[in-house]
Amino acid sequence: MDALNDLLLPPAKSTLAQNTDSLFWFVHLSGLALTIGLIGVIIYFVVKYRRKSDDEVTPLITHNNKLEVTWSVIPLIIVLIIFGWGYQVFMEQRVAPDDAYEVNVTGQKWIWQFTYENGARTNGELHVPAGRPVKLIMNSSDVIHSFYVPDYRIKQDVLPGRYTEVWFNAPEPGESNVFCTEYCGTSHSDMMAKVIVHEEEEFQSWLAENSGGGSKPEDLAPAEWGEQLAQEWACTTCHSTDGSDMTGPTWQGLFEHEVPLSDGSTVTADENYIRESILEPGAKVVDGFPNVMNTYQGQLSDEQINAIIEYIKTLN
């Protein structure tokens, strides 16, 4: 079974995965056995009871109690097993241990943002300790998303206006991919992240190093940090840096140039315009582009906004 798992399923990297996989195979293999058995009986009947002459008359058979009980009871037993087993796996996945480490998750077009208990914040990377249960408390700032980690066998819709939860325990250090499995817009397939599992001491060190919550790294110039932030906050999934058309206007050659707006007016793309576009994207919509950008009010600090502006300046 392990060889079959390795061949057909992603690696099992959480404590929830084994029971999920076992139920998965029981459902499919029992269904396969019933299907093969049914087809075999059909073929047998076709051969054995085929009409042998034009004068042959099919005998009238009303019913057979043994057969009727057999083909009713066996599927019923299988369905009850699947129900009980499935309920056990479902409850195991839904009820997080009381001592789980909590991380807040925000989904928005098109990034995953993670906020930790000490105030640390990351985009596109979820850092967790190995061998400890981790509880994710999730919400969306725009549309419905779905948080899916194939390696952990967990998937949960992330909804605007309410919180949803999911938990896992990854025993070994390593990395796993996160996908959004709810179509959430044009860059839905790019809404990916990674779960990075650390040994406990390494995780505590990482938390301490990132407790600043988004301060500029000392070894980066503002424009370089701005480029890094543009990648982390998925700005480049909508705004190109080479002049090509995407969901939003390109950043190439933007700074200090006249921008035509949807109301027929124009505006100079200076620092104030770029800042306003980040915090209030619906205030001045560029002509020919949809008003679909989310606000970053309360998410990006002034220092981060300034760094992004410095990066945009370099694209002239």
Secondary structure in CASP SS format (residue, H / E / C, confidence):
PFRMAT SS
TARGET T0000
AUTHOR 0000-0000-0000
METHOD secondary structure of the structure
MODEL  1
M C 1.00
D H 1.00
A H 1.00
L H 1.00
N H 1.00
D H 1.00
L H 1.00
L H 1.00
L C 1.00
P C 1.00
P C 1.00
A C 1.00
K C 1.00
S C 1.00
T C 1.00
L C 1.00
A H 1.00
Q H 1.00
N H 1.00
T H 1.00
D H 1.00
S H 1.00
L H 1.00
F H 1.00
W H 1.00
F H 1.00
V H 1.00
H H 1.00
L H 1.00
S H 1.00
G H 1.00
L H 1.00
A H 1.00
L H 1.00
T H 1.00
I H 1.00
G H 1.00
L H 1.00
I H 1.00
G H 1.00
V H 1.00
I H 1.00
I H 1.00
Y H 1.00
F H 1.00
V H 1.00
V H 1.00
K H 1.00
Y C 1.00
R C 1.00
R C 1.00
K C 1.00
S C 1.00
D C 1.00
D C 1.00
E C 1.00
V C 1.00
T C 1.00
P C 1.00
L C 1.00
I C 1.00
T C 1.00
H C 1.00
N C 1.00
N H 1.00
K H 1.00
L H 1.00
E H 1.00
V H 1.00
T H 1.00
W H 1.00
S H 1.00
V H 1.00
I H 1.00
P H 1.00
L H 1.00
I H 1.00
I H 1.00
V H 1.00
L H 1.00
I H 1.00
I H 1.00
F H 1.00
G H 1.00
W H 1.00
G H 1.00
Y H 1.00
Q H 1.00
V H 1.00
F H 1.00
M H 1.00
E H 1.00
Q H 1.00
R H 1.00
V C 1.00
A C 1.00
P C 1.00
D C 1.00
D C 1.00
A C 1.00
Y E 1.00
E E 1.00
V E 1.00
N E 1.00
V E 1.00
T E 1.00
G E 1.00
Q E 1.00
K C 1.00
W C 1.00
I E 1.00
W E 1.00
Q E 1.00
F E 1.00
T E 1.00
Y C 1.00
E C 1.00
N C 1.00
G C 1.00
A C 1.00
R E 1.00
T E 1.00
N E 1.00
G C 1.00
E E 1.00
L E 1.00
H E 1.00
V E 1.00
P E 1.00
A C 1.00
G C 1.00
R C 1.00
P E 1.00
V E 1.00
K E 1.00
L E 1.00
I E 1.00
M E 1.00
N E 1.00
S E 1.00
S C 1.00
D C 1.00
V C 1.00
I C 1.00
H E 1.00
S E 1.00
F E 1.00
Y E 1.00
V E 1.00
P H 1.00
D H 1.00
Y H 1.00
R C 1.00
I E 1.00
K E 1.00
Q E 1.00
D E 1.00
V E 1.00
L C 1.00
P E 1.00
G C 1.00
R C 1.00
Y C 1.00
T E 1.00
E E 1.00
V E 1.00
W E 1.00
F E 1.00
N E 1.00
A C 1.00
P C 1.00
E C 1.00
P C 1.00
G E 1.00
E E 1.00
S E 1.00
N E 1.00
V E 1.00
F E 1.00
C E 1.00
T C 1.00
E C 1.00
Y C 1.00
C C 1.00
G C 1.00
T C 1.00
S C 1.00
H H 1.00
S H 1.00
D H 1.00
M C 1.00
M C 1.00
A E 1.00
K E 1.00
V E 1.00
I E 1.00
V E 1.00
H E 1.00
E C 1.00
E H 1.00
E H 1.00
E H 1.00
F H 1.00
Q H 1.00
S H 1.00
W H 1.00
L H 1.00
A H 1.00
E H 1.00
N C 1.00
S C 1.00
G C 1.00
G C 1.00
G C 1.00
S C 1.00
K C 1.00
P C 1.00
E C 1.00
D C 1.00
L C 1.00
A C 1.00
P H 1.00
A H 1.00
E H 1.00
W H 1.00
G H 1.00
E H 1.00
Q H 1.00
L H 1.00
A H 1.00
Q H 1.00
E H 1.00
W C 1.00
A C 1.00
C H 1.00
T H 1.00
T H 1.00
C C 1.00
H C 1.00
S C 1.00
T C 1.00
D C 1.00
G C 1.00
S C 1.00
D C 1.00
M C 1.00
T C 1.00
G C 1.00
P C 1.00
T C 1.00
W C 1.00
Q C 1.00
G C 1.00
L C 1.00
F C 1.00
E C 1.00
H C 1.00
E E 1.00
V E 1.00
P E 1.00
L E 1.00
S C 1.00
D C 1.00
G C 1.00
S C 1.00
T E 1.00
V E 1.00
T E 1.00
A C 1.00
D C 1.00
E H 1.00
N H 1.00
Y H 1.00
I H 1.00
R H 1.00
E H 1.00
S H 1.00
I H 1.00
L H 1.00
E C 1.00
P C 1.00
G C 1.00
A C 1.00
K C 1.00
V C 1.00
V E 1.00
D C 1.00
G C 1.00
F C 1.00
P C 1.00
N C 1.00
V C 1.00
M C 1.00
N C 1.00
T C 1.00
Y C 1.00
Q C 1.00
G C 1.00
Q C 1.00
L C 1.00
S C 1.00
D H 1.00
E H 1.00
Q H 1.00
I H 1.00
N H 1.00
A H 1.00
I H 1.00
I H 1.00
E H 1.00
Y H 1.00
I H 1.00
K H 1.00
T H 1.00
L C 1.00
N C 1.00
END
